[in-house]
Amino acid sequence: MVGITNLGYLVIGSNDLDGWAKYATEVVGFQVGRRTATSLALRMDKCAYRLLIEKGGEEDVKVAGWQLDTVEDLEAYVARVRTQNVVVHKGEPELLAARGVHALYYCIDPNDLRHEFYVDPTLAIDQDPFVSQVLQSRFITDRFGLGHFVEVAKNFEETFHFLKNVLGLRLSGYMRPEGTDVNVAFFHTDTGRFHSIATVALPKFPKRCAHIGLEIEDFNDIGRAYDRADKADVLELTMGHHPNAKTTSFYMRSPSGFWVEMGHGEVIIDDNDWHIETHAELSAWGHKPAKPDRVAPWAAE
């Protein structure tokens, strides 16, 4: 069965383009690409963008862009999704131009998040290589894509079904911490990063996206980013280790209010030698509130 290659991009609706530009370049390590009065393209690598901030909206992620390898794969994939009684639309020329892709289809999930399926993203010109003003290594992207994000489910079972059976993503595992009602399911694409998306039911959480996760090649860059986040007063959770994904990371607040995780060391899954596990802890150590007034989304339950 033809599957998704990676999570290629996310589109965020925000009224604070200036805030996103400053945060993304000075704290996270992105590079500003194309900028207009109504949009901001943020680069992590040779692609023209990985995050697209569009003016307006709910200060939330509104689109997830999923890359496939070929037009033939895309057509076969869309045909299979349509067998799941899901309405799939073909992207009009204006949408293809805005996204900078060769072909695109999209559908809406149970949480009103739009999923776009595409091929052939536009790359930045050779005369404009990706350069971060703060990173000394690089983001891990390429075939593994942008990273991951955690979608807050209105209905966990419906969202789980959509991700696994409609999108055809592969289940990586579960997290069900003892003493809480938190239930998280993690999914990976064909290229195997432990999760490109996860879903969790957080009834009191006001946004569709709980956090976006980015991976950095050199752990020293994680430490430097931690210091920058602390200095900018956006640090939310201290450094810690996730035993399921094997990632060491910290969390900070974005200009739109949801969090950004910066991590190192995430597992790459080999589906021929992988066993789904349920972990009863969020973190093996760390990931504590950075300040007394900072509370994790799951702690508000």
C-alpha positions in Angstrom: 0.0 0.0 0.0 1.3 3.4 -1.0 1.9 5.5 2.1 2.9 9.0 3.2 6.6 9.8 3.0 6.8 12.6 5.6 5.1 15.6 7.3 6.4 18.2 4.9 4.9 21.4 6.2 2.4 23.0 8.6 0.3 26.1 8.0 -0.4 28.3 11.0 -3.0 31.1 11.3 -1.7 34.0 13.3 -2.0 37.8 13.5 1.5 38.2 14.8 3.8 37.8 11.8 6.4 40.0 13.3 6.4 38.1 16.5 6.7 34.8 14.6 9.6 36.1 12.5 11.6 37.3 15.5 10.9 34.1 17.5 11.6 31.8 14.7 14.9 33.3 13.7 16.3 34.4 17.1 15.1 31.6 19.3 14.4 28.6 17.2 16.8 28.9 14.4 14.6 29.2 11.3 15.4 31.5 8.3 12.7 33.8 6.9 12.0 33.0 3.3 9.2 34.7 1.3 7.3 37.4 3.2 4.3 39.3 2.1 1.7 41.5 4.0 -0.3 38.4 4.7 2.1 35.5 5.0 5.5 34.5 6.4 7.4 31.5 5.0 9.9 29.9 7.5 12.7 27.7 6.3 14.6 24.9 8.0 16.5 23.5 5.0 16.6 23.7 1.2 12.8 23.8 0.9 11.2 27.2 0.3 9.4 26.7 3.6 8.4 24.2 6.3 6.2 26.5 8.4 3.8 28.9 6.6 2.3 31.6 8.8 -0.8 33.1 7.3 -2.3 36.3 8.7 -5.6 35.8 10.6 -7.1 32.7 12.1 -7.1 31.2 15.5 -3.4 31.3 16.5 -3.3 27.6 15.7 -2.2 25.1 13.2 -4.8 24.8 10.5 -3.2 22.7 7.8 -0.8 19.7 7.8 1.0 19.0 4.5 1.9 15.4 3.8 4.4 14.6 1.1 4.4 11.6 -1.2 7.1 10.6 -3.6 5.5 10.7 -7.0 2.4 11.8 -8.8 1.5 8.1 -9.3 1.8 7.5 -5.6 -0.3 10.5 -4.9 -3.1 9.4 -7.2 -3.1 5.9 -5.8 -3.1 7.2 -2.2 -6.0 9.6 -2.8 -8.0 6.8 -4.5 -7.5 4.7 -1.3 -8.5 7.5 1.0 -11.7 8.0 -0.9 -12.6 4.3 -0.3 -12.9 5.3 3.4 -16.0 7.5 2.7 -13.9 10.7 3.0 -14.4 13.6 0.7 -11.1 14.5 -1.0 -10.8 17.7 -3.0 -8.3 18.4 -5.7 -6.3 21.6 -5.1 -7.1 24.5 -7.4 -4.2 26.3 -9.3 -4.2 29.2 -6.8 -3.7 26.7 -3.9 -0.9 24.9 -5.7 0.8 28.3 -6.3 0.4 29.3 -2.7 1.9 26.0 -1.4 4.6 25.8 -4.1 3.8 22.2 -5.1 3.2 20.4 -8.4 0.0 18.5 -7.4 -2.2 18.6 -4.3 -5.3 17.1 -2.8 -6.9 17.8 0.6 -9.5 16.6 3.1 -10.8 17.6 6.6 -10.4 15.5 9.7 -12.8 15.2 12.7 -11.1 18.2 14.4 -11.5 20.5 11.4 -7.8 20.3 10.6 -7.1 20.2 6.9 -4.7 17.6 5.6 -3.0 18.3 2.3 -1.3 15.6 0.2 1.2 16.8 -2.3 4.3 16.1 -4.4 7.3 18.1 -5.7 7.7 21.0 -3.3 9.5 24.1 -4.5 13.1 24.4 -3.3 14.8 27.7 -2.5 17.2 28.9 -5.2 20.9 27.8 -5.0 22.0 31.4 -4.5 19.9 31.4 -1.2 21.1 28.4 0.8 19.6 27.9 4.3 21.6 29.7 6.9 20.5 29.9 10.5 21.7 32.9 12.6 21.8 30.8 15.8 22.2 27.1 15.0 25.7 25.7 14.6 24.5 22.3 13.2 21.2 21.7 11.4 17.6 20.6 11.7 17.1 16.9 10.8 14.7 17.1 7.9 15.3 15.8 4.3 13.4 12.5 3.9 12.2 12.7 7.5 10.3 16.0 6.9 9.6 18.9 9.2 9.3 16.9 12.5 6.0 16.3 14.3 3.0 17.8 15.9 0.5 16.7 18.4 -3.2 17.1 17.5 -5.7 17.7 20.2 -8.7 15.4 19.6 -12.3 16.4 20.1 -13.0 12.6 20.1 -10.0 10.4 20.6 -11.4 7.3 19.0 -12.6 9.2 15.9 -9.2 10.9 15.5 -7.3 7.6 16.0 -9.4 6.0 13.3 -8.8 8.8 10.9 -5.1 8.8 11.4 -4.7 5.1 11.3 -7.3 3.9 8.8 -8.0 6.9 6.6 -4.5 8.5 6.4 -2.9 5.1 6.7 -0.3 6.2 9.1 1.5 3.5 11.1 1.0 3.2 14.9 4.2 3.7 16.8 2.9 3.2 20.3 0.9 4.7 23.2 1.5 6.8 26.3 -0.9 6.4 29.2 0.7 8.0 32.3 -0.3 6.5 35.6 -2.6 8.6 37.7 -3.9 10.7 34.8 -6.6 10.4 32.1 -4.1 11.2 29.4 -4.1 8.9 26.4 -1.7 9.6 23.5 -1.2 7.6 20.3 1.9 8.2 18.2 2.1 7.6 14.4 4.9 7.4 11.9 5.2 7.6 8.1 7.0 5.4 5.6 10.4 7.0 6.5 10.1 5.9 10.1 10.6 8.9 12.4 9.0 7.7 15.7 6.2 10.2 15.3 5.2 12.7 12.6 1.9 13.2 14.4 0.4 12.2 17.7 -3.1 12.7 19.0 -4.3 13.3 22.6 -7.6 14.1 24.2 -7.3 17.3 26.3 -10.9 18.6 26.7 -9.8 21.8 28.4 -7.0 22.7 25.9 -8.2 25.5 23.7 -6.2 24.8 20.6 -6.1 22.2 17.9 -2.3 21.8 18.2 -0.7 21.1 21.6 2.9 21.4 20.2 5.2 21.2 17.2 8.3 19.1 17.6 11.6 19.8 15.8 14.8 17.7 15.8 18.4 19.1 15.8 21.5 17.2 14.7 23.9 18.3 17.5 22.7 18.1 21.2 24.8 21.2 22.0 22.4 23.2 19.8 19.6 22.0 22.0 21.4 23.4 25.1 22.0 26.7 23.3 18.3 26.9 22.3 17.3 26.2 25.9 19.3 29.2 27.0 17.8 31.4 24.3 14.3 30.3 25.3 15.0 31.0 28.9 16.4 34.4 28.1 13.3 35.2 26.0 11.0 34.1 28.8 9.3 31.5 26.6 10.6 28.4 28.3 7.8 26.1 29.5 9.2 22.7 30.5 12.8 22.0 31.4 15.1 19.5 29.6 13.9 16.0 29.9 13.9 12.6 28.2 11.0 10.7 26.5 11.5 6.9 27.0 9.3 6.0 24.1 10.9 8.2 21.3 14.3 8.2 23.0 14.3 12.0 22.6 15.9 14.5 24.9 14.2 17.8 24.6 12.6 20.9 26.2 9.4 22.8 25.5 8.8 26.5 24.9 5.9 28.7 24.1 5.3 30.0 20.5 3.8 33.4 19.6 0.5 31.6 19.0 0.4 30.1 22.4 0.9 26.4 21.6 4.3 24.9 22.4 7.4 24.1 20.3 9.6 21.2 21.4 13.2 21.1 20.4 14.8 17.7 20.7 17.6 15.3 19.8 18.0 11.6 19.3 14.5 10.4 18.1 14.2 6.8 17.2 13.8 5.8 13.5 11.4 2.8 13.3 12.1 -0.3 11.2 8.6 -1.7 10.7 10.2 -5.2 10.2 11.5 -5.1 13.8 9.2 -2.9 15.8 6.9 -3.8 18.7 4.1 -1.4 19.8 4.5 -0.5 23.4 2.5 1.5 25.9 4.5 3.7 28.2 3.1 4.7 31.6 5.2 7.8 32.0 5.5 11.0 30.0 9.2 11.4 30.8 11.9 9.3 32.4 13.3 12.5 34.0 13.0 16.2 33.7 10.3 18.1 31.7 9.3 20.0 34.8 7.6 23.4 34.7 10.2 26.1 34.1 8.5 28.5 36.5 5.8 28.0 39.1 3.1 29.6 37.0 3.8 27.4 33.9 1.6 24.4 33.7 1.7 21.6 31.2 -1.5 21.1 29.1 -2.1 17.6 30.5 -1.7 18.9 34.1 -4.7 21.1 33.7 -7.0 18.1 33.5 
